[in-house]
Amino acid sequence: MSKISAWILRILGWKIRGWDLNALEQYVLIVIPHTSNWDFPLGLLVRSSIRLDIRFVAKDSLFRWPFGTLLRRMGGYPVDRSRSNNYVDAVADIFRHKPLFRLTIAPEGTRGKVEKLKSGFYYIAQKAGVPIILVAFDYPAREIRVHEPIDPSITYEDLMVIMKDFYRGVKGKIPENGFQFEN
């Protein structure tokens, strides 16, 4: 399946550039921008093409019939976004119990326009003591860019500086919906 996925990415003109996502067994990977439903199948193609065992979180309503079983088999974890339920602690605990656990999160939290990123990914990485990996889906350039690991002890403000630089000029499938880092 990985050869087919790599072939599809090549046919579509996509390239993966940057750090090797298989080099570490644990990390929190964040993908920005998340502006389209096409981001999910693109991510699955990337994951399959490089034989990457990585999990994802999505709103719990997506895990109901008829798609729940399929999403779980694809590596999904449902998240109840309607109430505070120690989500950060629960996810950090998974890292403690699974020596191979890589988690993808879209900090925009939705495909629509947002003014602020959700910061849960940062606190999960800190609490679990695992690095943060930045990934950009740049649709006009047809590139998936991967940043080297970032130590979770970094301050959130310093992380935002790195993110602003890394995501500069990156455009999602629907550019007007992408999060805009302050200038």
N, C-alpha and C positions, 0 to 999 in steps of 0.2 A: 504493500500500500504506500510506503514511503516514496518509492520510485515514481509511482503514478502521481502522487501529490507534488513531488518536485517537478515532474514534467508539466503538470497543469500550471504551476507557478511560472515556469519558464515560458510556456506558451502565452500566458497572460502578460508576460514582460516584467514580472516581479523579481527582485533580488533581495537577498538577506545580507546585510553588512554589519560588521562590528563584532563584538564579543561573542564567544561560543556559549550558547545557552546550556549546553550539556556539561560544562566544566565544573559546575557545583551541583550538589544534591539538594540544597535547600536555599530558597530565596523567595522574596515577594517581588513579582514582576508587575510593573504598571504599564498599561498601554494608553497612550494619548496620541491623537484625538480619537474619541469614540463618537462618531457622528452618524453612523448608518448601521442597518441590520447586516450589511455586507462585511462588517468588521469581524463578526463571529466566524463565518465560513473561511474568511481569509486567515484568521488565527488558527483554525483547525488544519488548514492546508499547511501552514508554516510548521505547526507542531508535528504533523505527520511526516512532512518532508525531511525534518532533521531528527526524527525518531525521539521526540522529546516527551517525557512523561511529565505533564503539567496539568494542574487542576484549575478550575475557575469557579467563581461565585456568581450567582445571578439571583434576581428577586424570586422569592419562594413561589409566587403565583405561576411562574413558568414551569414549575416542577409538578404541576397537577396533571391529571389525565388529559390528553393522551401522550404528552411529551416527557413526563417526569422520569420514567424508567430510562428512556433514551438519553436524556440529559445527564442522569447519574452515571450511566455506563460510559459516557463521553468524558467523565471526570468532573462533573458539576456538583457543587455544594449549594443548597438553597439557603438564602438569607432572608430573615424576616426584618424588613426595613421599617415596619410600622411601629416598633417600640424598641426601647433600649433594653438589650438583653445580654449584656456582657459579651458582645460579639467579638471584640478584640481579644479578650481572655480565652474564649472558646477556640478561636482560630490559632492563637499562639500555642495553645495546649496541643493542637494537632501536630504542630512542628516538633514539640517535645517527644511525641510518641511515634512519629514516623521519620525514620532517618532519610528517606527519599520523599520529599514533599516540596514541590514548587507550586506557587499559587499566583495566578493572574488576576489582577483587579483593574477595573477601569475607574479611576478616581473621579471622573466626571459624573459617574453614577447614572447616566442616562445618555441617550443619543441626541437629546435636545440641547439647546444653548444653556450654559450655566455660567454664573458669575464667580463661583468659588468651587475649588476642588474639595472632595471629601478627603479627610486626612487619616482615615482608619488604616490605610495601607502602611503609613508611617509608624503608627503606634503598634500595629501587629508586628512589623519588622523589629522594632525596638524591644518589645516584650519577648519575642521569640529569639532575639539575638541573631537574626539572619539578614543578609545584605538585601538591598533594594536594587532592582535592575530596571532601567528605563527602556522602553521600547516605543518607537514611533512608527505609525502606519502612514507613510507619506504617499498619498494616492497619485498626485501629479507626477512625482518622480518614480513611482512604482517601486518604492524601496521600503523594506522593513529594517529600521536602524536599531541597533542594540548597543546600549551604553555599558561600559564595564561596571562591575559591582560597586555599590556605594555602601560604606560602613553605616550600620543603623544607629550609631552613636552621634551622627551628625545632627546639628540643630535643624529644625524644620525650616527656619529662615535660610540657612545655608543650602539646604536641599532645594528650596525654591529657586535659588540663584543658579544652581547646576541645571535644574529642569528648564528654566527660562532659556538658558544658553543652548541646551540640547534640542529643545523643541522649536527653536527659532526657525521660522520659514516652513515648518511642517504643516501640510494641509490634509484634512480628512476628506472622505468621499463627499461630504456636504460641508464645505469650508466654513460657511457662515455659522454653523452649529458648533464649531470647535472652540474649546476654551482658549481665551486670550490671556497670556501672561502679561503682567504690567510691564510697561517700558521702563 
